């Protein structure tokens, strides 16, 4: 059985995000080619964002640290630690209001390669 300390991982990746040119760092906790479930920790330095992009499929976002804003279809959602959001199935962007980390969970329908 594998276990991960999310607070420890958040701090590690926030440090990396603050030092990185794009202001972000990510780590896949679970997933890959042979899995239908993918979980990725994404850390963003305050004021930075993931530019507008397509929805990855059925997905949720849980805020682990800081504050974020998600923009989609002319609407804005703002969340803080402990908040959970169903990611809309449309183009959207995510910005860090302050240093932030989120857990993105994506369900891939069917396991690729089978």
Kinemage of the C-alpha trace (Angstrom):
@kinemage 1
@onewidth
@group {chain A} dominant
@subgroup {mainchain}
@vectorlist {calphas} color= white
{ca unk a 1} P 0.000 0.000 0.000
{ca unk a 2} L 1.383 3.392 -1.003
{ca unk a 3} L 0.930 6.546 1.033
{ca unk a 4} L 1.785 10.158 0.182
{ca unk a 5} L 2.003 13.153 2.498
{ca unk a 6} L 0.040 15.788 0.592
{ca unk a 7} L 1.144 18.696 2.836
{ca unk a 8} L 4.787 17.733 2.283
{ca unk a 9} L 4.280 17.375 -1.468
{ca unk a 10} L 2.459 20.731 -1.607
{ca unk a 11} L 5.361 22.549 0.078
{ca unk a 12} L 7.924 20.847 -2.172
{ca unk a 13} L 6.073 21.797 -5.361
{ca unk a 14} L 5.222 25.315 -4.214
{ca unk a 15} L 8.966 25.869 -3.721
{ca unk a 16} L 9.579 24.584 -7.256
{ca unk a 17} L 6.766 26.727 -8.689
{ca unk a 18} L 8.166 29.881 -7.068
{ca unk a 19} L 11.570 29.202 -8.649
{ca unk a 20} L 10.326 28.100 -12.083
{ca unk a 21} L 9.998 30.572 -14.953
{ca unk a 22} L 6.363 29.660 -15.703
{ca unk a 23} L 5.529 29.739 -11.980
{ca unk a 24} L 4.169 26.215 -11.785
{ca unk a 25} L 5.090 22.669 -10.863
{ca unk a 26} L 3.143 19.424 -11.170
{ca unk a 27} L 3.421 15.867 -9.939
{ca unk a 28} L 1.323 12.864 -10.948
{ca unk a 29} L 0.325 10.988 -7.812
{ca unk a 30} L -1.530 8.225 -9.590
{ca unk a 31} L -2.209 7.358 -13.184
{ca unk a 32} L -0.537 6.826 -16.448
{ca unk a 33} L -1.112 4.675 -19.474
{ca unk a 34} L -2.619 1.704 -17.672
{ca unk a 35} L -5.003 3.575 -15.385
{ca unk a 36} L -8.474 5.012 -15.856
{ca unk a 37} L -8.003 7.386 -12.897
{ca unk a 38} L -5.344 10.109 -12.916
{ca unk a 39} L -4.486 12.399 -10.020
{ca unk a 40} L -2.081 15.297 -10.393
{ca unk a 41} L -0.945 17.830 -7.833
{ca unk a 42} L -0.510 21.244 -9.491
{ca unk a 43} L 1.269 24.068 -7.659
{ca unk a 44} L 1.074 27.659 -8.915
{ca unk a 45} L 2.938 30.701 -7.648
{ca unk a 46} L 0.638 33.596 -6.763
{ca unk a 47} L -0.473 35.594 -9.795
{ca unk a 48} L 0.356 32.794 -12.238
{ca unk a 49} L -2.106 30.706 -14.198
{ca unk a 50} L -2.659 27.715 -16.404
{ca unk a 51} L -3.769 29.398 -19.619
{ca unk a 52} L -7.091 28.598 -21.173
{ca unk a 53} L -7.271 24.951 -22.174
{ca unk a 54} L -9.742 22.214 -23.053
{ca unk a 55} L -11.339 20.175 -20.326
{ca unk a 56} L -9.427 16.912 -19.758
{ca unk a 57} L -12.683 14.961 -19.589
{ca unk a 58} L -14.612 14.202 -16.429
{ca unk a 59} L -12.571 15.927 -13.729
{ca unk a 60} L -12.637 17.436 -10.255
{ca unk a 61} L -10.417 19.986 -8.574
{ca unk a 62} L -9.715 20.082 -4.836
{ca unk a 63} L -7.908 23.092 -3.387
{ca unk a 64} L -5.184 21.953 -0.996
{ca unk a 65} L -3.447 25.287 -0.306
{ca unk a 66} L -4.007 28.976 -1.086
{ca unk a 67} L -6.728 30.496 -3.244
{ca unk a 68} L -7.527 29.886 -6.912
{ca unk a 69} L -9.983 31.154 -9.511
{ca unk a 70} L -11.375 29.057 -12.318
{ca unk a 71} L -12.893 30.894 -15.297
{ca unk a 72} L -15.230 29.119 -17.727
{ca unk a 73} L -18.097 30.224 -19.961
{ca unk a 74} L -18.083 33.783 -18.574
{ca unk a 75} L -18.370 32.543 -14.995
{ca unk a 76} L -15.784 32.620 -12.214
{ca unk a 77} L -15.412 30.279 -9.247
{ca unk a 78} L -13.049 31.087 -6.392
{ca unk a 79} L -11.966 28.499 -3.876
{ca unk a 80} L -9.691 27.963 -0.921
{ca unk a 81} L -8.364 25.025 1.105
{ca unk a 82} L -10.868 22.195 1.324
{ca unk a 83} L -13.060 23.459 -1.532
{ca unk a 84} L -13.970 20.982 -4.250
{ca unk a 85} L -15.213 21.695 -7.765
{ca unk a 86} L -16.470 19.663 -10.679
{ca unk a 87} L -14.404 21.012 -13.584
{ca unk a 88} L -16.747 22.213 -16.342
{ca unk a 89} L -16.533 20.267 -19.618
{ca unk a 90} L -15.609 23.449 -21.538
{ca unk a 91} L -12.496 25.540 -22.146
{ca unk a 92} L -11.331 27.108 -18.906
{ca unk a 93} L -8.341 28.559 -17.118
{ca unk a 94} L -7.081 28.390 -13.556
{ca unk a 95} L -5.280 31.241 -11.804
{ca unk a 96} L -3.587 31.386 -8.424
{ca unk a 97} L -4.839 34.369 -6.413
{ca unk a 98} L -1.960 33.572 -4.038
{ca unk a 99} L 0.505 30.687 -3.898
{ca unk a 100} L -1.760 27.683 -4.358
{ca unk a 101} L -1.855 23.936 -4.860
{ca unk a 102} L -4.721 21.834 -6.183
{ca unk a 103} L -5.372 18.153 -6.715
{ca unk a 104} L -6.757 17.488 -10.196
{ca unk a 105} L -8.534 14.151 -10.570
{ca unk a 106} L -9.441 12.988 -14.068
{ca unk a 107} L -11.417 9.896 -15.037
{ca unk a 108} L -10.444 8.476 -18.396
{ca unk a 109} L -13.294 6.403 -19.801
{ca unk a 110} L -11.886 2.933 -20.227
{ca unk a 111} L -8.273 2.074 -19.636
{ca unk a 112} L -6.114 3.167 -22.579
{ca unk a 113} L -4.430 0.357 -24.456
{ca unk a 114} L -7.048 -2.278 -23.673
